[in-house]
Amino acid sequence: MPGSIRIGVATDTNIFAPCWIITTTRATSPRAIGCEGEAMIYELRDHPDDLPIRCATLAEARKRGRQRRERFGIEILIYEIDPFEGEKLLEVVS
């Protein structure tokens, strides 16, 4: 991409593809990084400000959300994290 700078980024997730931050795009989330071969990341949260539980697929997020709801008896929020658009609330598991 012309005019952008690629910087190596260490993450705490299991991402096996090269990742970069595109400095020409304003990220709406600190987790909005571009990853080669990775289109979306899904996250579970008990509250919008809680630390996320990352999932590779929406099916995995829904399954883990149902398990967490049954275990703790609380609503679980599922977010879709797009490397270019940021985060979007998809659904509430209640």
C-alpha positions as CSV (number, residue, x, y, z in Angstrom):
1,M,0.0,0.0,0.0
2,P,1.6,3.3,-1.0
3,G,2.4,5.7,1.8
4,S,2.0,3.1,4.6
5,I,4.5,1.8,7.0
6,R,4.6,-1.9,8.1
7,I,5.7,-2.6,11.6
8,G,6.1,-6.1,13.1
9,V,3.7,-6.6,16.0
10,A,3.8,-9.1,18.8
11,T,0.4,-10.2,19.9
12,D,-1.0,-12.4,22.7
13,T,-3.1,-14.5,20.2
14,N,-2.4,-17.5,18.1
15,I,-1.8,-15.6,14.8
16,F,0.6,-17.5,12.6
17,A,0.6,-15.1,9.6
18,P,2.7,-11.9,9.3
19,C,0.9,-8.9,10.9
20,W,1.2,-5.2,10.4
21,I,-0.2,-1.9,11.5
22,I,-1.3,0.3,8.6
23,T,-0.5,3.9,9.7
24,T,-2.5,5.6,6.9
25,T,-5.8,4.2,8.4
26,R,-7.2,5.4,11.7
27,A,-7.9,2.3,13.7
28,T,-11.2,2.4,15.8
29,S,-9.9,-0.3,18.2
30,P,-6.4,-1.0,19.5
31,R,-6.9,-4.6,18.3
32,A,-7.6,-3.4,14.7
33,I,-4.5,-4.8,13.0
34,G,-4.2,-6.3,9.6
35,C,-3.2,-9.9,9.4
36,E,-2.4,-11.7,6.2
37,G,-4.8,-14.6,5.7
38,E,-7.0,-13.5,8.7
39,A,-10.3,-11.8,7.8
40,M,-12.2,-11.5,11.1
41,I,-11.6,-12.2,14.8
42,Y,-14.5,-12.7,17.2
43,E,-14.5,-11.8,20.9
44,L,-16.6,-12.7,23.9
45,R,-17.1,-10.2,26.7
46,D,-19.2,-10.2,29.8
47,H,-19.4,-6.4,29.7
48,P,-18.2,-3.9,26.9
49,D,-15.2,-2.8,29.0
50,D,-14.1,-6.4,30.0
51,L,-11.1,-8.1,28.7
52,P,-12.0,-10.1,25.6
53,I,-11.9,-13.9,25.0
54,R,-10.8,-14.3,21.4
55,C,-12.3,-16.9,19.1
56,A,-11.3,-17.8,15.5
57,T,-14.8,-18.3,14.2
58,L,-18.3,-17.1,14.9
59,A,-19.4,-20.7,15.5
60,E,-16.7,-21.0,18.2
61,A,-17.7,-17.7,19.7
62,R,-21.4,-18.7,19.9
63,K,-20.5,-22.1,21.4
64,R,-18.2,-20.6,24.0
65,G,-20.8,-17.8,24.7
66,R,-23.5,-20.4,25.4
67,Q,-21.2,-22.4,27.7
68,R,-20.2,-19.2,29.6
69,R,-23.8,-18.1,29.9
70,E,-24.8,-21.5,31.4
71,R,-21.8,-21.5,33.8
72,F,-22.2,-17.9,35.1
73,G,-25.8,-17.1,34.3
74,I,-25.0,-13.7,32.7
75,E,-25.4,-12.2,29.3
76,I,-22.4,-12.6,27.0
77,L,-21.6,-10.1,24.2
78,I,-20.1,-11.3,20.9
79,Y,-18.1,-8.8,18.9
80,E,-16.7,-9.0,15.4
81,I,-13.2,-7.5,15.1
82,D,-12.5,-6.3,11.5
83,P,-8.9,-5.4,10.8
84,F,-10.0,-2.3,8.9
85,E,-13.3,-1.3,10.3
86,G,-12.8,-2.0,14.0
87,E,-15.2,-3.7,16.4
88,K,-18.9,-4.3,16.0
89,L,-21.4,-5.9,18.4
90,L,-22.9,-8.9,16.7
91,E,-25.2,-10.4,19.3
92,V,-26.0,-10.9,22.9
93,V,-26.2,-14.4,24.3
94,S,-28.8,-14.4,27.0
